[in-house]
């Protein structure tokens, strides 16, 4: 009798644990997806951090995003790299030095990096 009750209890607790784990993973993936596609600035205050970013020839997208994170322009380099990758023109980044602010959206940063404003 005790054996049946303990098996039932263990199975129930395992099921509850797996259900809570699934809910937790779903919420975390939702937050990540929102962070990638929301296109929101890191700091929208008027006194946002401003920094000079140098992009080298054929520099990987993640390295550019890590430079932006170190400078305080973006919060998370990996989320920023995924956001850039989801936008059109991410493969046309032009090397050079850029002055950027933390109040810029990822889409604005990418437009600056590909010199889209000059072409319009």
Buried (B, 14 or more C-beta within 10 A) or exposed (E): EEEEEEEEEEEEEEEEEEEEEEEEEEEEEEEBEEBBEEBEBBBEEEEBBBBEBEBEEEEEBBEBBBBBBEBBBBBBBBBBBBBBBEBEBBEEBEEEEBEBBBBBBBBBBBBBBBBBEEEE
